[in-house]
Each structure stands twice: as structure tokens, then as C-alpha cells.
Amino acid sequence: MKKIWLIAISLCLATTGAAHGKETVRIGLISPLTGDVKTFGESSKNGFLLALEEYGKTGKYTINPIIADDKNDPTEGANSALKLITQDRVVAFIGPLTSKVTIPVSEIATKYRVPMITDAATSPKVTVYNNKRKPYVFRACFIDPFQGRIAATFALKDLKVKTAAILHDVGNDYSRGLAEVFKSTFEQGKGTIIAYESYQKDDVDFSALATKLRSKKPELVFIPDYYNKAGLIARQLREKGVSAILIGTDGWDSPELTKIAGNAIMGSYFTNHYSPERKDKVAQKFIDRYRALHGAVPDALAALTYDATMILLETLDRVAKPDAESITKALSVLKGFHGVTGTISFDKNGDAVKSAVILRVEKDGPRYVTTVNP
């Protein structure tokens, strides 16, 4: 059904444009449609297509969308970016959404001078490397230092814990960077990190780590990783008798989290980009339309990709000519875009200045706890 809908959207856009003599513009999406975080990719694609559908009603151009599957693999992502730029000749693209894939892709976008807006890659290295700005790279999400500080501050001030343990994937920029920021913020707030443990990407047995944490008895365990790994860790921690509060990050936002972890994850917290409980006309319109099409409430990945795509599409309508340089220049001065995930402005590094939310995992889905402003 989803494949049929994709074809229908593409045909509808093409037919509408042809009927009105609109110029055709190619834009891309790079997302993990298969692989270990494929639910992220599915949501991202849905948000992308919904934005195209909305734009197709009144937009200045006919959009020819080209979607590539990066499989959450840096090499696949780089190959996808090269194809989009050198063969498909896109004027800009959305994604990728994980930091480990987006960082190498950002280098390609910079080399070929093609603008990209990552929907969800939060590592600072995406837009800046060695203190040098990558001028063609932007993002619709907040960055890890902000997210890590929020999680640590929430643990100290709201949850009132004084000791914490951190478990992170040492080979993942996203996970490692968040772990470092949480640690420094928590310690600056007079909290004590009593365990700082790492694991590898392909690890599935965390029993030894769980046993170690049980003996140390932390009040809280911070797990900055994606839902597939976080759910597995949570389950094994509980099986070994670790009763600490669990807190995570935006990578937890998937219905698969509770399927993997079950009751082990209930009552835990995570930082995120938006809540479906958000009371806002733009957000509610998006949520209602998404639910009607897919029979589910959109997660943060769908919302972020929708926002990133709408930013690009609205920029296209503002520029005199739909080329890479014009689009990049217009994106560089973006201020006050009213999106599903909040009001977005790009700072000097192309990073989104926006608020974040804290959610609590419940049986009926993530529930809103509080909003934190930058």
C-alpha cells in the first residue's frame, strides 16, 4: 500500500506540473529504508512525501523526488549522495538522518557545493569540522550538546538523582558525543558518574555490564543510542536486577522500543524534538493528515523530515532561480520558520535554534513531560 501511495504521489506531482507548465526541479532524500534503524527511514520517507503533497497544491515548481536508501551505513550514504549529485543532478537534498552517515555525506555536499538539510543528525561534526563551517550543510534538528545538557539537567533538577551511570556505543559519534556532554554537565551540577562504560555496535550481550552496574547501584542510567540497542540494554539491565531510572535521547523514538524492551522500559524518559501532544495549528494539521494516511501518530522523524522538506520547498519558491547557490544563500538567512517541531532559525553554523521536549515512556506511547528552550 505504501509503494502504491508513493507512485501515486509522484504521478500526481508530475501530472499537475505538466498541466500548468511548471519547471521541474529535482530534490533528493537519503534515509535508512532498510537496515537496523529502518523504522526511522520509513517515518522519514512518509514525512518527505507528505511535504511534497502539500507543496504540490500551490508550489511554484513541479518536484521530481529521488529517494535513496543509505541502510544506516556510511559507505551506502556516501554512494547515494554521489549518485544524487553527479547522476540525478538534484539541486538539493534532505537527509541523511543518523550522524555517522551524515558526516561523510556532508563532506560530499561541501565538495560539490550542493545544499543539504539533514532532518535528524545531531552531531556537531555535521555542520562544523575543525572549527570550519560547512557552508552547504544545514539541519532541522537541535544538536547533541544541547540535548546532552538537557538530559543531565533534567536528571539532576527534576528527577533529583545524585549518581548516574552511562552506557554508550564507543564507535558511534552520536552516542559517544552525547555521553561526553551528559557526563560533563552532570558533574558540573555536582552529580557523580559512578560508571562510564562502552560497548561495540554489534554487541547484543550486555549481561556483564548489567552485573557491574547492579553492584554499583546508580540512581540513573543514561543510554544515548538508537531504539534497537536501547531496548535490548534496558531489558537486560532489568533482568539483572538494575532498578535505576533509565533516560535516553531522540534515538529512542520508535514504536519498536517498547516491542523490544517490554515493561523494562516503562517509566523511562528521553529527550526529543517534538511531542504529538503539541497544541499548534501547523502540528495538528500535519498529525491529522499523517494519521489519516498511515493509521498511526507520526513520530519525531516524520515531523523533522516534513519540516526539513518544507523549509527547502519554501526556499525554492523564494529564490529567483532554483540552483544550488541561490538556495544555499537563502537557507543561510532562515529565521522564524514555523514548523511541526517548533519555530526554527538557522544560526551561523546552519544549526537549528529550537526547543526540545522531555517524554516519558508509557504503555500507550510517549507522553509529554516538559519543554526546554535554548
JOWO-V962706 format. One record per backbone hydrogen bond with DSSP energy under -0.5 kcal/mol. CO is the residue of the C=O (numbers start at 1). NH is the residue of the N-H. If there is no record, write none. Layout:
CO/NH, CO/NH
This chain:
1/5, 2/6, 3/7, 4/8, 5/9, 6/10, 7/11, 8/12, 9/13, 10/14, 11/15, 12/16, 13/17, 14/18, 15/19, 16/20, 17/21, 17/22, 18/21, 23/62, 25/27, 25/64, 26/91, 26/92, 27/66, 28/94, 29/31, 29/68, 30/96, 31/33, 31/70, 31/71, 32/41, 35/38, 37/40, 37/41, 38/42, 39/43, 40/44, 41/45, 42/46, 43/47, 44/48, 45/49, 46/50, 47/51, 48/52, 49/53, 50/54, 51/55, 52/56, 53/57, 54/57, 54/58, 55/58, 55/59, 61/63, 62/25, 62/64, 63/65, 64/27, 66/29, 68/31, 68/70, 70/73, 73/77, 74/78, 75/79, 76/80, 77/81, 78/82, 79/83, 80/84, 81/85, 82/86, 83/87, 83/88, 84/90, 91/115, 92/28, 93/117, 94/30, 96/120, 96/121, 98/101, 98/102, 99/103, 100/104, 101/105, 102/106, 103/107, 104/108, 105/109, 106/110, 107/111, 108/112, 109/113, 109/114, 115/93, 116/138, 117/95, 118/140, 120/122, 122/144, 123/126, 124/127, 124/128, 127/134, 129/132, 131/133, 132/129, 133/135, 134/137, 136/116, 138/118, 141/352, 143/146, 143/147, 144/148, 145/149, 146/150, 147/151, 148/152, 149/153, 150/154, 151/155, 152/156, 153/157, 153/158, 154/158, 154/159, 155/161, 162/192, 163/219, 163/220, 164/194, 164/195, 165/222, 166/197, 167/224, 168/170, 168/199, 169/172, 171/173, 172/176, 173/177, 174/178, 175/179, 176/180, 177/181, 178/182, 179/183, 180/184, 181/185, 182/186, 183/187, 184/188, 185/189, 186/191, 187/190, 192/164, 192/194, 195/166, 197/168, 199/170, 200/203, 204/206, 206/210, 207/211, 208/212, 209/213, 210/214, 211/215, 212/216, 213/217, 213/218, 219/245, 220/165, 221/223, 221/247, 222/167, 223/225, 223/249, 226/229, 226/230, 227/231, 228/232, 229/233, 230/234, 231/235, 232/236, 233/237, 234/238, 235/239, 236/240, 237/242, 238/241, 241/243, 245/221, 246/269, 247/223, 248/271, 249/252, 250/253, 251/227, 252/254, 254/257, 255/259, 256/260, 257/261, 258/262, 261/264, 262/265, 263/266, 265/268, 268/361, 269/248, 270/359, 272/357, 275/278, 278/280, 280/284, 281/285, 282/286, 283/287, 284/288, 285/289, 286/290, 287/291, 288/292, 289/293, 290/294, 291/295, 299/303, 300/304, 301/305, 302/306, 303/307, 304/308, 305/309, 306/310, 307/311, 308/312, 309/313, 310/314, 311/315, 312/316, 313/317, 314/318, 315/318, 315/319, 321/323, 323/327, 324/328, 325/329, 326/330, 327/331, 328/332, 330/333, 331/334, 334/346, 337/339, 337/344, 339/342, 342/339, 344/337, 345/353, 347/350, 350/139, 351/347, 352/354, 353/345, 356/372, 357/272, 358/369, 358/370, 359/270, 360/362, 360/367, 361/267, 362/365, 365/362, 367/360, 370/358, 372/356
